[in-house]
Amino acid sequence: MMGYLKLLSSVLLLGSLLTQSAVATQPLLQQGKKTLFQRVLSTPTCELVESAGGSGGKKAVVFSRYYVYQRESVNGKEWLQVGPDTFGKTVGWLASESHDRCQGRDGRVQPVAGRQQNGRHCESDRQSGQCI
């Protein structure tokens, strides 16, 4: 009977630990959205530090995308706890000099040929890429 109770308590303890780990931290949602997370791009001056308001961190790779997990104000400056993905792993804090990145704002390269440029139809020169 005692062995059965030990086994049952072990199973319950393991179940509660698994439940807690399954509820992983998610990034903050964009305002008014239910599934789109807040993201930022790092700038050339961004440093990843261990705590909000800290200094002496490591330089963030320029124009890297980070998901925002928490926002905190320290001495009148906003800090963002960020991570590289949506799985709950954070890598540090960035000062708010990073740039908010909205969903779907990625640039696209389009061929020049066939577009209107300055009110005239454009055909591109293959070597220079300029409108002729």
C-alpha positions in Angstrom: 0.0 0.0 0.0 2.8 2.4 0.9 4.6 1.7 -2.4 1.3 2.5 -4.3 1.0 5.9 -2.5 4.6 6.8 -3.3 4.1 5.9 -7.0 0.8 7.9 -7.1 2.4 10.9 -5.5 5.4 10.7 -8.0 3.0 10.5 -10.9 1.0 13.5 -9.7 4.2 15.5 -9.1 5.5 14.7 -12.6 2.1 15.6 -14.1 2.2 19.1 -12.4 5.7 19.7 -13.6 4.8 18.8 -17.1 1.8 21.1 -17.0 3.9 24.0 -15.8 6.5 23.5 -18.5 3.8 23.1 -21.2 2.5 26.6 -20.4 5.5 28.3 -21.9 6.0 32.1 -22.1 4.8 33.6 -25.3 5.8 36.9 -26.9 3.5 39.9 -26.5 0.7 40.2 -29.1 0.4 43.2 -31.4 -2.3 45.6 -30.3 -5.7 44.4 -31.4 -4.4 41.1 -32.8 -5.0 37.6 -31.5 -2.2 35.7 -33.2 0.4 38.2 -34.4 3.3 38.8 -32.0 5.2 42.0 -31.4 8.6 42.0 -33.2 11.5 44.5 -33.4 14.6 45.0 -35.6 17.9 45.7 -33.9 19.8 48.9 -35.0 23.6 49.3 -35.3 23.7 50.7 -31.7 21.6 48.0 -30.0 23.2 46.0 -27.1 21.7 42.9 -25.5 22.0 43.3 -21.8 21.1 40.9 -19.0 18.5 43.1 -17.2 16.4 46.1 -18.1 18.4 49.3 -17.6 21.7 47.4 -17.7 24.8 48.3 -19.6 27.9 46.6 -21.0 26.0 43.9 -22.9 27.0 42.3 -26.2 26.3 44.0 -29.6 23.2 42.7 -31.3 23.6 41.6 -34.9 22.3 44.6 -36.9 18.8 44.3 -38.4 18.1 41.0 -36.5 14.5 40.3 -35.8 13.5 39.7 -32.2 10.2 38.8 -30.6 9.2 41.0 -27.7 8.4 39.1 -24.5 8.1 42.0 -22.0 8.2 45.8 -21.9 9.6 47.6 -18.9 10.3 51.3 -18.2 13.6 52.1 -16.3 14.5 55.7 -15.6 12.1 56.9 -18.2 13.5 54.7 -21.0 11.6 51.7 -22.4 13.4 48.3 -22.4 12.3 45.2 -24.3 12.9 41.6 -23.2 13.5 39.8 -26.5 14.0 36.4 -27.9 14.8 34.9 -31.4 11.7 32.9 -31.7 8.2 32.2 -30.2 9.2 29.2 -28.1 9.8 31.2 -24.9 13.6 31.5 -25.0 14.8 35.0 -24.3 18.3 36.3 -25.0 18.3 39.6 -23.1 17.0 43.2 -23.0 17.2 45.8 -25.7 16.7 49.5 -25.2 13.7 50.8 -27.2 15.9 52.3 -29.9 15.2 49.1 -31.8 12.5 49.5 -34.4 9.0 48.0 -34.2 8.4 45.7 -37.1 4.8 45.1 -38.2 3.7 42.0 -39.9 4.0 42.0 -43.7 6.3 45.0 -44.0 9.1 43.0 -45.7 10.5 44.6 -48.9 10.3 42.9 -52.2 12.6 43.4 -55.2 10.6 43.7 -58.4 11.9 43.9 -61.9 11.9 47.4 -63.4 10.6 46.4 -66.9 6.9 46.9 -67.4 6.4 49.4 -64.5 5.5 53.0 -64.7 8.2 55.4 -63.6 7.7 59.1 -63.5 4.5 58.7 -65.6 6.1 56.8 -68.4 6.4 53.2 -69.3 9.7 51.8 -68.3 11.9 49.2 -70.0 15.2 48.5 -68.3 18.6 48.3 -69.8 19.8 44.8 -68.9 23.4 45.9 -68.1 22.7 49.0 -66.0 19.2 48.2 -64.8 18.3 51.8 -65.5 15.1 52.9 -67.2 15.6 53.7 -70.9 
